[in-house]
Amino acid sequence: MSKVKEFEKSIEGVKFTPAQQKIVNKLLKGYEIEVVNKHHMSGGQMMWKNPNSNNLEHAGKVYTSFFNVFYQIKKQKGIVIPTNLFLN
């Protein structure tokens, strides 16, 4: 099963905040988070990687919402989805 299909199945019935829902929508479209400039003191910058190209799009401040999506799945359904499936 593809990771998007697995993710889609795992979120059935899970309620998300609007900020979390934006992340969910991107993940369902096949986007992934790419961390660039990991050598910086901040730990790097999160960028969206488009599934249909090598282009990276600025992800803004998605750090908390991204990880809270997976927390909500665990909290509401008891399923642990590894964040590294969508985080490079």
C-alpha positions in Angstrom: 0.0 0.0 0.0 1.4 3.4 -0.9 2.1 5.8 1.9 -0.6 8.2 0.7 -3.2 5.5 0.7 -2.0 4.3 4.2 -2.2 7.9 5.4 -5.6 8.4 3.9 -6.9 5.2 5.6 -5.4 6.3 9.0 -7.1 9.7 9.1 -10.6 8.4 8.5 -12.8 10.0 11.2 -9.9 12.1 12.7 -10.8 15.7 13.4 -8.1 18.3 12.6 -7.8 22.1 13.2 -7.8 24.3 10.1 -4.0 24.6 10.2 -3.6 20.8 10.5 -6.1 20.2 7.7 -3.9 22.3 5.4 -1.1 20.0 6.1 -3.3 16.9 5.7 -4.5 18.2 2.3 -0.9 18.6 1.1 0.1 15.2 2.3 -2.9 13.6 0.5 -1.7 15.2 -2.7 1.6 13.5 -2.3 3.7 16.4 -1.1 6.5 15.8 1.4 8.5 18.0 3.7 12.1 18.5 2.7 14.4 20.0 5.3 17.1 22.2 3.6 20.1 23.9 5.1 20.2 21.4 7.9 23.6 22.8 8.9 22.1 26.0 10.2 21.7 26.6 13.9 18.0 26.5 13.5 18.2 22.9 12.2 17.2 23.9 8.7 14.1 25.2 6.9 11.1 23.1 6.0 10.0 23.2 2.3 7.2 21.4 0.5 8.5 19.0 -2.2 6.1 18.9 -5.1 5.4 15.2 -6.0 5.3 16.0 -9.7 8.6 17.9 -9.9 11.8 18.6 -8.1 10.6 22.1 -7.2 10.5 23.1 -3.5 7.9 25.5 -2.2 8.3 27.5 1.0 6.3 25.7 3.7 6.0 28.7 6.0 5.6 27.9 9.7 4.3 24.4 9.5 6.5 22.7 12.1 3.9 22.5 14.9 0.9 21.7 12.6 2.9 19.0 10.7 3.8 17.1 13.9 0.4 17.7 15.5 -1.3 16.0 12.5 0.5 12.8 13.5 -0.2 13.4 17.2 -4.0 13.7 16.5 -4.0 10.4 14.6 -2.3 8.7 17.5 -4.5 10.4 20.1 -7.8 9.8 18.3 -7.3 6.4 16.6 -4.3 4.9 18.5 -2.4 4.5 15.2 1.3 5.6 15.0 2.3 6.9 11.6 6.0 7.6 11.4 6.6 11.2 10.5 9.7 10.3 8.5 7.4 8.9 5.8 6.7 12.4 4.8 9.8 14.2 6.1 13.1 14.1 4.3 
